[in-house]
């Protein structure tokens, strides 16, 4: 039997999901197949509605080698494993004459730990373990969550937290899960043979397609100990998120609460001298952190240096002592010891990293109203790490609806450690960028409106003229508004003000309910508006008349006092580049592209993206930002936009009345 062509396979897969082939999807599948066949790297921008998951799954399954698919969001992971992969495998089975296996793999803390569940969890204040089910009042929210978890443990086959619906609080889950550092290891654990995390890893070893997340991909790359099975192809979906997720994994943090927790966990497992040394160091660090002012530390102050040296040395002593001291009175000593060791090792590693003072690290203080002060250290850039770890020994395909910023892929490519497209060099991976477009006609379906008449926004200043403009736009649109704000404070102020001005249009605010509930309520009532901040920009997928106006209060540049972004910008400038364009403008372009992408989610969608920041039309960098957005019809005419919104609203109302 002749080998089926890619077009035959794609046609079968698309038919199985009840869809129609789109030119962009065909181009994408062909480009992915070519990259896999010749072992090269590909950045591929596929607009909303392209059907990009099939665009990469079909050529990956046809190739027959193991492929890892890494995504940023839980929603896409579930879509791949529960919908796209089962249908695609069923559709391709008769043509491929094999049925590829697939599996999902996450970090260990995402799986229920049977040891924790049955034996209890280590308690900071006393020896041994305690039964969290007895300790929590059965009528409390925590107690109810824990009882649900105990019942669920007898039913679940996966032990995956995301398979538990409805979910439980982070506090409850923390009592029945462990991090990789806290895990006893399958060979030492009484429940190793039944371990959900180990079973997930075994399934992944046997699967042809492994679906994971960016964080686990980052851990696999950074920590050296492989977590993912060996694979020949890596596909990174939602690739615009990758640098941020890798940076998060590579960021270390020290807080007084974290250090004190390590002291409590280790105290009963080591000799008194070692315990006192760590206690004294923790007290010194806590006193210092009470006085810490937020901001970057370009050099480590002398007093902080002494405090960190004391912490590092005391932690090292405790780590050695934990290995030699045994106390038979401690219930399930191995589990208690492992948790204590994990806490103390984290303190040691972060303190040592800050003290090493690498020129490639950025160190800063942060202060939160709820959590107090923290000391953080993050890599200046993860581009070198990604170049070395991501692109070696495998073909890598990175895809998203927003990879082409300012008209080319080079900005995103540089953040991934890639040279300009077409660059050849021993240490620079060869790659190409492909934009397969979108099935939507953006110029006919959407308007990009810039409120050029508004005053230039000042940092954290109140903007009465912006609120007036926002009120008028919402009234013209008949509600139907997604408001995307550059800070939570701005979103809260706008919601408070507009709730009193236009009470006929309900305004939902991020944080007042779960994101799922907010989106559900926003979609259910066209008059409703939803206001939120940056984390909302990618979580809303509401096709149809409920979202016909997307408003951005201002261009989302990073704050000038953001330690990491300002350090990255300065590094580019010191190297002779344009730090503002390379860092701040690229950051803003990516967020604006994601925000604008909320408007048109289906072929029948119509509406307006309104940017209430004159700089998009007046500043020199405005052209770069506009070139990063969908190709909407552009205007600064406020009267025309109000008429357009009113007309779109009228059509929607007629449709709703039928």
Helices and strands as residue ranges (DSSP letters): H 6-16, H 23-38, E 41-45, H 52-63, E 67-71, H 74-79, I 80-84, H 85-96, E 102-104, G 108-110, H 114-119, E 121-122, E 129-130, H 132-135, H 141-153, G 161-163, H 170-174, G 192-194, H 196-206, E 209-213, H 214-222, E 233-236, G 239-241, H 242-249, E 252-255, H 256-267, H 272-290, E 295-296, H 302-322, H 333-356, E 361-368, E 372-379, H 383-389, E 395-400, H 410-415, E 431-435, H 442-445, E 446-450, H 464-477, E 481-484, H 488-501, E 507-509, H 515-524, E 529-532, G 534-536, E 549-552, H 563-574, H 579-579, I 580-585, H 586-596, E 607-611, H 615-618, H 622-627, E 633-635, H 638-657
